[in-house]
Amino acid sequence: MEKNRSHGKIDRLPAPLKKEVENRLLGGDTYEDISAYLKEQGEDVHYSSVGRYGRGFLKKFESVRIAKEFAKLLAEDNIDRPATELHEANNLLASQIIMEAMVDDDMDAKERAQAAKSIASLQRAQVSNEKLKISARKEQGAVHTAFRLFTEKVYSEIGDKYPDVAEKLLILAEETEREMQKLQ
């Protein structure tokens, strides 16, 4: 099945002229202004054709811009950010791209079905991610409990006889607990 293209006139322009149309769209020129410019260049393209092309082009441009921002955030070297957060952001980005593709008029039924399967896979991955986060919170609670028990034992065993040593051990325990929380 051949796909219809609603903006074929712009696509058939010479590459430099098409690029100029895109630059003007990004620059905020009106569709009428762009149509007038094309007429000056010897191309008879109605402003409604420019509008159809412009809406699709600007939508895709914005999607690419958002994708780049997400990728930039994901690429940041931030050890304090949990891996589950990165996974969640990646899933959100992938879901957005797939959903935008699904509403694209150029997709046929088979491609839409494949996109729907991809979204289902992302949802299963997100459920697994949520389970991992719950497990991490439980582990973090267990670590916190262990540090509290350690604190009590330090005071009961050596706090009376060696208060300076007990204080130093407690400070080290609290620092270690904070570091462990950052890793989770």
C-alpha positions as CSV (number, residue, x, y, z in Angstrom):
1,M,0.0,0.0,0.0
2,E,1.5,3.4,-1.0
3,K,1.3,6.1,1.5
4,N,-0.2,9.5,0.7
5,R,1.9,12.5,1.5
6,S,0.0,15.6,2.4
7,H,3.0,17.9,2.0
8,G,4.4,16.6,-1.3
9,K,4.9,20.0,-2.9
10,I,7.5,21.1,-0.3
11,D,9.2,17.7,-0.5
12,R,9.6,18.1,-4.2
13,L,11.4,21.4,-3.9
14,P,15.2,21.5,-4.6
15,A,17.1,20.7,-1.4
16,P,18.4,24.2,-0.8
17,L,15.0,25.7,-1.2
18,K,13.4,23.1,1.1
19,K,16.1,23.9,3.7
20,E,15.3,27.6,3.4
21,V,11.6,26.8,4.0
22,E,12.5,24.9,7.1
23,N,14.8,27.7,8.3
24,R,12.0,30.2,7.8
25,L,9.5,28.0,9.7
26,L,12.0,27.8,12.6
27,G,12.5,31.5,12.3
28,G,8.8,32.1,12.8
29,D,7.8,33.3,9.3
30,T,4.2,33.0,8.5
31,Y,3.0,30.4,5.9
32,E,1.9,33.3,3.7
33,D,5.3,34.9,3.8
34,I,7.0,31.6,3.0
35,S,4.5,31.0,0.1
36,A,5.3,34.5,-1.2
37,Y,9.0,33.8,-0.9
38,L,8.6,30.6,-2.9
39,K,6.7,32.4,-5.6
40,E,9.6,34.9,-5.9
41,Q,11.8,31.8,-6.4
42,G,9.6,30.6,-9.2
43,E,7.7,27.9,-7.2
44,D,4.0,28.1,-7.0
45,V,3.2,26.7,-3.6
46,H,0.0,27.8,-1.8
47,Y,0.3,28.8,1.8
48,S,-1.9,25.9,2.8
49,S,0.7,23.5,1.4
50,V,3.3,25.3,3.4
51,G,1.1,25.0,6.5
52,R,0.6,21.3,6.1
53,Y,4.3,20.8,5.8
54,G,5.1,23.3,8.5
55,R,2.9,21.6,11.1
56,G,4.5,18.2,10.6
57,F,8.0,19.6,10.4
58,L,7.7,21.7,13.5
59,K,6.1,18.8,15.4
60,K,9.0,16.6,14.5
61,F,11.5,19.3,15.2
62,E,10.0,19.8,18.7
63,S,10.1,16.0,19.3
64,V,13.8,15.9,18.3
65,R,14.5,18.8,20.6
66,I,12.8,17.1,23.5
67,A,14.6,13.8,22.8
68,K,17.9,15.7,22.8
69,E,17.1,17.3,26.1
70,F,16.2,13.9,27.6
71,A,19.3,12.3,26.2
72,K,21.4,15.1,27.6
73,L,19.9,14.5,31.1
74,L,20.4,10.8,30.8
75,A,24.0,11.2,29.7
76,E,24.9,13.4,32.7
77,D,27.4,11.7,34.9
78,N,25.5,11.8,38.1
79,I,26.4,9.0,40.5
80,D,23.7,10.2,43.0
81,R,20.9,9.5,40.4
82,P,19.5,6.0,40.9
83,A,19.6,3.7,37.9
84,T,15.9,3.3,38.2
85,E,15.4,7.0,37.6
86,L,17.4,6.8,34.4
87,H,15.5,3.8,33.3
88,E,12.2,5.6,34.0
89,A,13.3,8.7,32.0
90,N,14.4,6.5,29.1
91,N,11.1,4.7,29.1
92,L,9.2,8.0,29.1
93,L,11.2,9.2,26.1
94,A,10.7,6.0,24.2
95,S,7.0,6.0,24.9
96,Q,6.6,9.6,23.7
97,I,8.4,8.8,20.5
98,I,6.3,5.7,19.9
99,M,3.0,7.6,20.7
100,E,3.9,10.4,18.3
101,A,4.7,7.8,15.6
102,M,1.3,6.1,16.2
103,V,-0.6,9.3,15.5
104,D,1.4,9.9,12.3
105,D,-0.9,9.6,9.3
106,D,1.9,7.8,7.4
107,M,1.7,4.7,9.5
108,D,-0.2,1.6,8.3
109,A,-2.0,-0.8,10.5
110,K,0.9,-3.3,10.8
111,E,3.3,-0.5,11.9
112,R,0.7,0.7,14.4
113,A,0.3,-2.8,15.8
114,Q,4.1,-3.1,16.2
115,A,4.2,0.3,17.9
116,A,1.5,-0.8,20.3
117,K,3.5,-4.0,21.1
118,S,6.5,-1.7,21.8
119,I,4.5,0.4,24.3
120,A,3.3,-2.8,26.0
121,S,7.0,-3.9,26.4
122,L,7.9,-0.5,27.9
123,Q,5.0,-0.8,30.3
124,R,6.2,-4.3,31.4
125,A,9.7,-2.8,31.9
126,Q,8.2,0.0,34.0
127,V,6.4,-2.5,36.2
128,S,9.7,-4.3,36.7
129,N,11.4,-1.0,37.5
130,E,8.8,-0.2,40.1
131,K,9.3,-3.6,41.7
132,L,13.0,-2.9,41.8
133,K,12.4,0.5,43.5
134,I,10.2,-1.1,46.1
135,S,12.9,-3.7,46.8
136,A,15.5,-1.0,47.1
137,R,13.4,0.9,49.6
138,K,13.0,-2.3,51.7
139,E,16.8,-2.8,51.6
140,Q,17.4,0.8,52.5
141,G,15.0,0.3,55.5
142,A,17.0,-2.8,56.5
143,V,20.3,-0.9,56.3
144,H,18.8,1.9,58.4
145,T,17.6,-0.5,61.0
146,A,21.0,-2.2,61.1
147,F,22.7,1.2,61.6
148,R,20.3,2.0,64.5
149,L,21.0,-1.4,66.1
150,F,24.7,-0.8,65.7
151,T,24.4,2.7,67.3
152,E,22.6,1.2,70.3
153,K,25.2,-1.6,70.7
154,V,28.1,0.9,70.5
155,Y,26.6,3.0,73.3
156,S,25.8,0.0,75.5
157,E,29.2,-1.7,75.0
158,I,31.7,1.1,74.9
159,G,29.9,4.3,75.4
160,D,30.5,4.5,79.1
161,K,34.1,3.5,79.1
162,Y,35.3,5.1,75.9
163,P,32.9,8.0,75.0
164,D,35.3,9.5,72.4
165,V,35.7,6.2,70.5
166,A,31.9,5.6,70.7
167,E,31.3,9.1,69.3
168,K,33.7,8.6,66.4
169,L,32.2,5.2,65.5
170,L,28.7,6.7,65.5
171,I,29.8,9.6,63.2
172,L,31.4,7.0,60.9
173,A,28.2,4.9,61.0
174,E,26.0,7.9,60.1
175,E,28.4,8.9,57.2
176,T,28.3,5.4,55.9
177,E,24.5,5.3,56.1
178,R,24.2,8.5,54.1
179,E,26.7,7.2,51.5
180,M,24.7,3.9,51.2
181,Q,21.4,5.9,50.7
182,K,23.0,7.8,47.8
183,L,24.0,4.5,46.1
184,Q,20.4,3.2,46.2
